[in-house]
Amino acid sequence: MSPELTFNGLIQYDIPLQSNGAITLQADFNYQDEVYFDALNNPLLREDDYWLLNARVSWTSTDEKWEVAAFGRNLGDEEYMVYAFDLSFFGFNEEMIGTPRAFGMEVTYRL
């Protein structure tokens, strides 16, 4: 459960719009080296290294009460396991797969 190497980063750029608030562009990434999900390093309970890339663009009102954003997660549509169990005594292994590519929008109002 401990990959030899992991790293992540985030880049954000804010664009002021004078009297109309601001636009924020953001991208973040995550890298994880291969990992075994059991103490015996069973190759059937192993995940290869992978990259994840996410992005978000938002508009914030001048008074910062309103924010409207669009985002994309796992933009490369990477298929990866986040955990696996050895259930071979039942004839199979249980695998939990990470979230596939997803898009969405958010609207926020702050009091």
C-alpha atoms as one frame of an Amber mdcrd trajectory, in Angstrom:
protein
   0.000   0.000   0.000   3.016   2.317  -0.222   4.187   3.277  -3.688   7.844
   4.251  -3.949   6.990   7.570  -5.568   3.997   9.885  -5.591   3.755  13.551
  -6.415   1.116  16.091  -7.240   0.823  19.705  -8.200  -1.608  22.502  -8.858
  -1.399  25.510 -11.160  -3.842  28.397 -10.794  -4.154  31.636 -12.717  -6.539
  34.442 -11.669  -7.772  36.972 -14.248  -9.358  40.105 -12.723 -12.267  41.525
 -14.773 -12.214  45.058 -13.341 -15.793  45.648 -12.139 -17.119  42.192 -13.153
 -15.333  39.870 -10.713 -12.617  37.420 -11.723 -12.031  34.269 -13.716  -9.845
  31.535 -12.257  -8.208  28.812 -14.356  -6.897  25.815 -12.458  -5.250  22.497
 -13.350  -3.973  19.850 -10.994  -2.245  16.519 -11.474  -1.333  13.450  -9.476
   1.199  10.695 -10.178   1.382   7.396  -8.308   4.014   4.718  -8.810   3.025
   1.056  -8.879   1.539  -0.307  -5.666   0.699  -3.719  -4.218  -2.484  -4.083
  -2.180  -1.222  -6.934   0.016   1.846  -7.656   2.153   2.993 -10.552  -0.081
   3.237  -8.394  -3.239   0.814 -10.637  -5.112   0.955  -9.583  -8.801  -2.833
 -10.078  -9.072  -3.312  -7.388  -6.402  -1.082  -4.773  -8.041  -1.738  -1.476
  -9.794   0.685  -0.008 -12.347   1.793   3.603 -12.115  -0.681   6.195 -13.387
  -1.312   9.925 -13.872  -4.527  11.821 -13.148  -5.267  15.282 -14.568  -8.102
  17.565 -13.430  -9.114  21.073 -14.532 -11.503  23.775 -13.351 -12.563  27.203
 -14.608 -14.634  29.547 -12.466 -16.089  33.041 -12.364 -16.387  34.852  -9.016
 -18.479  38.010  -8.584 -16.863  41.251  -7.420 -18.359  40.898  -3.914 -17.228
  37.209  -3.887 -20.726  36.014  -2.981 -21.367  34.182  -6.274 -19.170  31.622
  -7.965 -19.965  29.586 -11.078 -17.545  26.849 -12.086 -17.103  24.036 -14.590
 -14.715  21.169 -13.936 -13.331  17.992 -15.435 -11.812  15.150 -13.429  -9.569
  12.345 -14.690  -9.402  14.036 -18.085  -7.228  11.261 -19.537  -9.927   8.721
 -18.574  -7.293   6.651 -16.784  -8.562   3.291 -15.547  -6.945   2.443 -12.205
  -7.569   0.482  -9.015  -7.698   2.243  -5.658  -7.783  -0.996  -3.671  -8.014
  -4.772  -4.107  -8.818  -7.679  -1.755  -7.621 -11.268  -2.065 -10.811 -13.316
  -2.049  -9.267 -16.254  -3.910 -10.791 -18.667  -1.388 -14.106 -17.660  -3.029
 -12.565 -17.907  -6.507 -12.078 -14.194  -7.289 -10.400 -10.951  -6.196 -12.401
  -7.847  -5.289 -11.170  -4.695  -7.069 -12.272  -1.108  -6.440 -11.819   1.022
  -9.539 -11.107   4.766  -9.421 -13.521   7.369 -10.741 -13.670   7.532 -14.558
 -13.618  10.796 -16.533 -16.290  13.124 -15.193 -17.503  16.654 -15.945 -19.696
  18.925 -13.904 -20.757  22.407 -12.895 -21.028  24.132  -9.531 -22.924  27.228
  -8.451 -22.035  28.674  -5.040 -23.610  31.489  -3.051 -21.844  32.673   0.118
 -23.777  34.499   2.828
